[in-house]
Amino acid sequence: MFISSAYAQTAPAAAPPGDAGFSLISMWPFLLFVVVMYFIVIRPQSKRQKEHKAMIDALAKGDEIVTSGGLLGKVSGLAEGAVTLQIADGVEVQMQRSAVVQVLPKGTVK
Protein backbone atom coordinates (compact mmCIF):
# COMPACT_ATOMS: atom_id res chain seq x y z
CA MET A 1 0.00 0.00 0.00
CA PHE A 2 2.78 2.40 0.80
CA ILE A 3 4.93 1.18 -2.06
CA SER A 4 3.73 1.99 -5.53
CA SER A 5 4.18 -0.44 -8.30
CA ALA A 6 7.48 -0.11 -10.15
CA TYR A 7 7.40 -0.40 -13.86
CA ALA A 8 10.42 -1.59 -15.72
CA GLN A 9 11.62 0.75 -18.38
CA THR A 10 13.37 -0.43 -21.44
CA ALA A 11 16.72 1.15 -22.22
CA PRO A 12 16.81 3.33 -25.32
CA ALA A 13 18.12 1.62 -28.39
CA ALA A 14 21.89 1.88 -28.61
CA ALA A 15 23.28 3.92 -31.47
CA PRO A 16 24.89 1.89 -34.21
CA PRO A 17 28.69 1.83 -34.02
CA GLY A 18 29.07 3.90 -37.18
CA ASP A 19 26.83 6.76 -36.00
CA ALA A 20 28.91 9.93 -36.53
CA GLY A 21 26.31 12.35 -35.17
CA PHE A 22 26.98 11.55 -31.54
CA SER A 23 30.78 11.68 -31.87
CA LEU A 24 30.70 15.08 -33.61
CA ILE A 25 28.51 16.55 -30.90
CA SER A 26 30.85 15.31 -28.21
CA MET A 27 33.86 16.79 -30.06
CA TRP A 28 32.50 20.39 -30.15
CA PRO A 29 34.03 21.52 -26.83
CA PHE A 30 37.45 20.23 -27.84
CA LEU A 31 37.26 21.82 -31.28
CA LEU A 32 36.09 25.10 -29.77
CA PHE A 33 39.01 25.00 -27.31
CA VAL A 34 41.53 24.46 -30.14
CA VAL A 35 40.11 27.36 -32.18
CA VAL A 36 40.12 29.73 -29.20
CA MET A 37 43.71 28.77 -28.30
CA TYR A 38 44.78 29.39 -31.89
CA PHE A 39 43.40 32.93 -31.93
CA ILE A 40 44.45 33.85 -28.39
CA VAL A 41 47.90 32.24 -28.10
CA ILE A 42 49.39 30.76 -31.26
CA ARG A 43 48.54 33.43 -33.83
CA PRO A 44 49.77 36.47 -31.83
CA GLN A 45 52.97 34.65 -30.85
CA SER A 46 53.84 33.79 -34.45
CA LYS A 47 53.09 37.39 -35.46
CA ARG A 48 55.51 38.70 -32.79
CA GLN A 49 58.18 36.25 -33.96
CA LYS A 50 57.87 37.46 -37.55
CA GLU A 51 58.10 41.11 -36.47
CA HIS A 52 61.18 40.39 -34.32
CA LYS A 53 62.90 38.54 -37.17
CA ALA A 54 62.18 41.41 -39.57
CA MET A 55 63.60 43.91 -37.04
CA ILE A 56 66.78 41.86 -36.57
CA ASP A 57 67.25 41.43 -40.32
CA ALA A 58 66.87 45.20 -40.83
CA LEU A 59 69.64 46.15 -38.36
CA ALA A 60 72.31 48.45 -39.78
CA LYS A 61 75.42 50.21 -38.52
CA GLY A 62 74.57 53.25 -36.45
CA ASP A 63 71.23 51.94 -35.20
CA GLU A 64 70.63 52.48 -31.50
CA ILE A 65 69.28 49.38 -29.78
CA VAL A 66 68.29 47.84 -26.45
CA THR A 67 69.31 44.27 -25.65
CA SER A 68 67.52 41.67 -23.56
CA GLY A 69 70.11 42.26 -20.83
CA GLY A 70 69.25 45.95 -20.68
CA LEU A 71 72.31 47.33 -22.51
CA LEU A 72 71.79 50.41 -24.67
CA GLY A 73 74.20 51.24 -27.43
CA LYS A 74 74.95 51.82 -31.09
CA VAL A 75 75.53 49.06 -33.57
CA SER A 76 79.14 49.33 -34.73
CA GLY A 77 79.38 46.05 -36.62
CA LEU A 78 77.28 43.22 -37.97
CA ALA A 79 78.12 39.58 -38.58
CA GLU A 80 76.08 36.53 -39.57
CA GLY A 81 74.61 35.86 -36.12
CA ALA A 82 76.25 38.56 -34.03
CA VAL A 83 76.09 42.29 -33.43
CA THR A 84 78.94 44.45 -32.17
CA LEU A 85 77.50 47.04 -29.82
CA GLN A 86 79.31 50.21 -28.76
CA ILE A 87 78.10 50.94 -25.24
CA ALA A 88 80.63 53.71 -24.43
CA ASP A 89 83.59 55.42 -26.10
CA GLY A 90 86.12 52.68 -26.77
CA VAL A 91 83.94 49.94 -25.22
CA GLU A 92 82.45 47.42 -27.62
CA VAL A 93 80.56 44.24 -26.82
CA GLN A 94 79.72 41.45 -29.20
CA MET A 95 76.42 39.64 -28.70
CA GLN A 96 73.91 37.50 -30.56
CA ARG A 97 71.42 39.17 -32.87
CA SER A 98 68.55 37.46 -31.07
CA ALA A 99 69.42 39.45 -27.91
CA VAL A 100 68.23 42.66 -29.60
CA VAL A 101 64.84 43.60 -28.17
CA GLN A 102 64.14 47.05 -29.60
CA VAL A 103 65.53 49.58 -32.05
CA LEU A 104 65.46 53.07 -30.54
CA PRO A 105 64.97 56.38 -32.36
CA LYS A 106 68.18 58.16 -33.42
CA GLY A 107 69.68 60.37 -30.72
CA THR A 108 68.37 58.37 -27.77
CA VAL A 109 71.76 57.00 -26.72
CA LYS A 110 74.34 59.66 -25.83
C-alpha positions as CSV (number, residue, x, y, z in Angstrom):
1,M,0.0,0.0,0.0
2,F,2.8,2.4,0.8
3,I,4.9,1.2,-2.1
4,S,3.7,2.0,-5.5
5,S,4.2,-0.4,-8.3
6,A,7.5,-0.1,-10.1
7,Y,7.4,-0.4,-13.9
8,A,10.4,-1.6,-15.7
9,Q,11.6,0.7,-18.4
10,T,13.4,-0.4,-21.4
11,A,16.7,1.1,-22.2
12,P,16.8,3.3,-25.3
13,A,18.1,1.6,-28.4
14,A,21.9,1.9,-28.6
15,A,23.3,3.9,-31.5
16,P,24.9,1.9,-34.2
17,P,28.7,1.8,-34.0
18,G,29.1,3.9,-37.2
19,D,26.8,6.8,-36.0
20,A,28.9,9.9,-36.5
21,G,26.3,12.4,-35.2
22,F,27.0,11.6,-31.5
23,S,30.8,11.7,-31.9
24,L,30.7,15.1,-33.6
25,I,28.5,16.6,-30.9
26,S,30.8,15.3,-28.2
27,M,33.9,16.8,-30.1
28,W,32.5,20.4,-30.2
29,P,34.0,21.5,-26.8
30,F,37.4,20.2,-27.8
31,L,37.3,21.8,-31.3
32,L,36.1,25.1,-29.8
33,F,39.0,25.0,-27.3
34,V,41.5,24.5,-30.1
35,V,40.1,27.4,-32.2
36,V,40.1,29.7,-29.2
37,M,43.7,28.8,-28.3
38,Y,44.8,29.4,-31.9
39,F,43.4,32.9,-31.9
40,I,44.4,33.8,-28.4
41,V,47.9,32.2,-28.1
42,I,49.4,30.8,-31.3
43,R,48.5,33.4,-33.8
44,P,49.8,36.5,-31.8
45,Q,53.0,34.7,-30.9
46,S,53.8,33.8,-34.4
47,K,53.1,37.4,-35.5
48,R,55.5,38.7,-32.8
49,Q,58.2,36.2,-34.0
50,K,57.9,37.5,-37.6
51,E,58.1,41.1,-36.5
52,H,61.2,40.4,-34.3
53,K,62.9,38.5,-37.2
54,A,62.2,41.4,-39.6
55,M,63.6,43.9,-37.0
56,I,66.8,41.9,-36.6
57,D,67.2,41.4,-40.3
58,A,66.9,45.2,-40.8
59,L,69.6,46.1,-38.4
60,A,72.3,48.4,-39.8
61,K,75.4,50.2,-38.5
62,G,74.6,53.3,-36.5
63,D,71.2,51.9,-35.2
64,E,70.6,52.5,-31.5
65,I,69.3,49.4,-29.8
66,V,68.3,47.8,-26.5
67,T,69.3,44.3,-25.6
68,S,67.5,41.7,-23.6
69,G,70.1,42.3,-20.8
70,G,69.3,46.0,-20.7
71,L,72.3,47.3,-22.5
72,L,71.8,50.4,-24.7
73,G,74.2,51.2,-27.4
74,K,74.9,51.8,-31.1
75,V,75.5,49.1,-33.6
76,S,79.1,49.3,-34.7
77,G,79.4,46.1,-36.6
78,L,77.3,43.2,-38.0
79,A,78.1,39.6,-38.6
80,E,76.1,36.5,-39.6
81,G,74.6,35.9,-36.1
82,A,76.2,38.6,-34.0
83,V,76.1,42.3,-33.4
84,T,78.9,44.5,-32.2
85,L,77.5,47.0,-29.8
86,Q,79.3,50.2,-28.8
87,I,78.1,50.9,-25.2
88,A,80.6,53.7,-24.4
89,D,83.6,55.4,-26.1
90,G,86.1,52.7,-26.8
91,V,83.9,49.9,-25.2
92,E,82.4,47.4,-27.6
93,V,80.6,44.2,-26.8
94,Q,79.7,41.4,-29.2
95,M,76.4,39.6,-28.7
96,Q,73.9,37.5,-30.6
97,R,71.4,39.2,-32.9
98,S,68.6,37.5,-31.1
99,A,69.4,39.5,-27.9
100,V,68.2,42.7,-29.6
101,V,64.8,43.6,-28.2
102,Q,64.1,47.0,-29.6
103,V,65.5,49.6,-32.1
104,L,65.5,53.1,-30.5
105,P,65.0,56.4,-32.4
106,K,68.2,58.2,-33.4
107,G,69.7,60.4,-30.7
108,T,68.4,58.4,-27.8
109,V,71.8,57.0,-26.7
110,K,74.3,59.7,-25.8
